[in-house]
Amino acid sequence: MDVCLGVRFQLPEWMASRALQGEELGAIVDTLLGHGSAHEEFGAIGFLTRGLLDRQAALEQAVAAALIPFLSERNADV
């Protein structure tokens, strides 16, 4: 069985509390950053890292990590 995950990070308690009460994480980010597409552009990770890592970069890392089983299979013969 293969298990693949993207970047994992702990939400601050105040943000997790709002999400656990039913507020969507994207809506929280949009409100905090002051525009309706902030969750798509930066994501929670962009907000929490102050731009050091954004949603796109996190997705790129997850896709690259998902390729490991295919890439390492070829390298096993080296």
C-alpha positions in Angstrom: 0.0 0.0 0.0 1.3 3.4 -0.9 0.7 6.5 1.2 1.4 9.9 -0.1 1.0 13.2 1.8 1.6 16.8 1.0 3.2 19.3 3.4 1.8 18.8 6.9 1.7 21.6 9.4 0.0 22.4 12.6 -2.6 25.1 12.6 -2.4 27.7 15.5 -5.0 27.0 18.1 -7.1 30.1 17.2 -7.2 29.1 13.6 -7.9 25.4 14.3 -10.7 26.4 16.7 -12.4 28.5 14.0 -12.1 25.6 11.5 -13.4 23.1 14.0 -16.5 25.3 14.5 -17.3 24.9 10.9 -15.6 27.9 9.2 -13.8 26.9 6.1 -10.0 27.4 6.3 -10.1 29.3 2.9 -12.6 31.8 4.3 -10.5 32.3 7.4 -7.4 33.1 5.2 -9.5 35.4 2.9 -10.7 37.4 5.9 -7.3 37.7 7.4 -5.6 38.8 4.2 -8.5 41.0 3.1 -9.4 39.6 -0.3 -11.6 36.8 -1.6 -9.0 34.8 -3.5 -6.2 34.8 -0.8 -6.9 31.2 0.0 -6.2 30.2 -3.6 -3.2 32.5 -4.1 -1.4 32.0 -0.8 -3.3 29.4 1.2 -3.1 28.9 4.9 0.5 27.9 4.6 1.4 31.1 2.9 -0.3 33.1 5.6 1.3 31.1 8.4 4.8 31.2 6.9 4.5 34.9 6.0 5.1 34.0 2.3 8.0 31.7 2.8 6.0 28.9 1.3 2.8 29.3 -0.7 0.0 27.0 -1.7 1.6 26.4 -5.2 5.0 25.5 -3.8 3.5 23.1 -1.3 1.5 21.4 -4.1 4.7 21.2 -6.2 6.5 19.5 -3.4 3.7 17.1 -2.9 3.6 16.1 -6.6 7.4 15.7 -6.6 7.2 13.5 -3.5 4.5 11.4 -5.2 6.8 10.6 -8.0 9.4 9.0 -5.8 8.1 5.4 -6.2 8.3 5.7 -9.9 11.7 7.5 -10.0 13.3 5.3 -7.4 12.2 2.1 -9.2 14.3 3.2 -12.2 17.3 4.1 -10.0 17.2 0.7 -8.2 19.1 -0.8 -11.2 22.0 1.8 -11.0 
